[in-house]
Amino acid sequence: MEIPIRSLRIFNRLFRKPFGFSAYRTVSTATVKEEASAELLNSFNQDIKAGGAVPVFRRALLFPSRVALQDDFGTYTYAALYQAATALSQDIAAQLEGETEYTISYMCTNDASHIVVQWAIWMTGNIAVPLTPLHPAEMLKYYITDSGSNLIICLQDFEKILRPVSQELSKPLLVVYRPKDDKSEQGKDQGKIDQGKDVEGRDQSKVDQVKDLGKDEQGKVVQGSVQDDSISDVGPSNMWYGGTEAMLIYTSGTTSKPKGVVWTHNMLATQISSLHTAWQYTAQDVVLHTLPLHHIHGQLNSLNASLAAGARIRMLPSFASHTVWARLLGTGDREESRISVFHGVPAMYARLAADYDKMFADKKTRDYVRTTLSAKMRLMCAGSAALPETLFKKWEEISGMRLLERYGMSECGMALSNPYRPLEGRTLGHVGLPLPGVAARLVPADKGLQPVLTVESPAPDTQISLDKLGLTSKKGSYEGSWTTAVTEHALSQDGVFEGELYLKGPAVFTRYWNRAPTLDSPDFTEDDWFRTGDTASFADGKFKILGRTSIDIIKTGGYKVSALQVESAILEHPSVADVAVLGIDDDSYGEIIATVVVLKEKCSLTLKELKEEAGKRLAPYQLPKTMLIVNEMPRNAMGKLDKKEIKRRFGEQLVLKKK
Ligand code: AMP
């Protein structure tokens, strides 16, 4: 299929020209041309009504002159990213001879290059498969092979990693260049890269740079800007995107080989509308992005939902606590780049809290931190792992902000969330209710798979509203609240329901890549509910996650215990810095509760002391029977406890010794 790429000429001019700060144009909402946008918006919304999907990059046409991103190299408007992506998309289209719906694996650093490559893939109608350099070569080979990628794209930084991989797998590699320093000899090579031929003998030399940041006289990187924010529409129609796939997000594969979750443009658009509605995204948001981009948390909540809102992202190459503190406090930042939104995993908040204790000792500084954060931050979210109650409270003390905890998965993006408002509705240890477009169901394993409860939330309004995003002079905003209804429930004596969490709805995926759906699939029921593999409970109108059914639900002496609940209680002990709770096989109890602990500096702890403290919050049968103190806890790239690895490393030392 021929892809209509109406192109752009200005890409090179764009990034090559250094502009000083004075030349950098700050764009206010007033500069958004309301009439022009209104016409385009109308056509987008008509397409959406007719079943189409507006891909995230195309929304840039609605607010081209707004700043989309600031990274460690420069500041880019939506038009700048769009233009760079358009230029790259021509090379991709040439490489794939105009084919669409091919998978393309890519590896970039966390900066503008990631967005440019992802948009370029989408502009050519292909499917983006983000890779991370955190994974070893063997895993990368697995992702590239499993996804059947027809092309690999990488930023020059990762050529060393991906060149041998691409050769071994006989896949064409497109290297995308960051320009060299003008003074360096290599600078001459800019723009003409990779002269090789691919396996099918096609010319691989059609590669471009994604970014060419200027340097000022002092050699400091200055902000790149666009002189011309006129961008023209590229890529297939919205109707075409409405029926096609956007990206594959690989699961972390804790129980089996990682599986590629198929994200369609429609599912992405539904998730984006759901988050905009529930958490009140606006174009005025300034989002601090520090999450890995091969994972849905970073891809959806922080990146794509923000870009779809016309917001501004400050992207760091990775999470570094001191830098994050500086950015949160806005040290040296201009008013328009002061952070107002942050999405993090609990391990990040734990790190920030630990450094807060070390860095901000006196009361005056602490008051300043609290006043600054409460004044500037609109939203701080936590999720992807359980948020311990101690951390929730500690963060409120530090910042005056109540963290908004939500539950999500690669398979369904964000599924359950505490309310945006009222703030008191964000309750400790709970994850709230289904987000728009999600139905959640609890199914106990021992009751013949009969659901005990179903709670549904209607699909979100997917129409794009510039008013609600704060991009027009008309005042408006997303609701920040949404409706849910309990549509069926069994009788419960104590009002508490418990079971495996099942999900379904337009915001939830329907298939894994490269795996034929089977009727007896362990992933879906016959009537298409996705089995999450998590156990949850529901009481007082909200869900609570009890953990992975396979590893966090411990069956001990006839009781069922949630490892997450025990971990949360143990973290209340003043000597404990980190903890993992596991079930270890035992002849008498079936399983015993065992705990692995990292202590705070200069602290000591016995099992007896631990039980005394945790016993204030837990029943005796929930208390650990064995304990091991270690220096470091194995965690994955997302900062989640790697329980498989913890068990492998420490399991034997946690067995209950027979007296
Ligand atoms: P991933 O697909 O890597 O995002 O992992 C999804 C898994 O993370 C879920 O199946 C849960 O086990 C866990 N998870 C996500 N959010 C939460 C949360 N708020 N509380 C507890 N576990 C969570």
Boltz pocket constraint, residues with backbone or C-beta under 6 A from the ligand:
constraints:
  - pocket:
      binder: B
      contacts: [[A, 251], [A, 252], [A, 296], [A, 382], [A, 383], [A, 384], [A, 385], [A, 386], [A, 387], [A, 405], [A, 406], [A, 407], [A, 408], [A, 409], [A, 410], [A, 411], [A, 431], [A, 532], [A, 533], [A, 534], [A, 545], [A, 547], [A, 548]]
      max_distance: 6.0
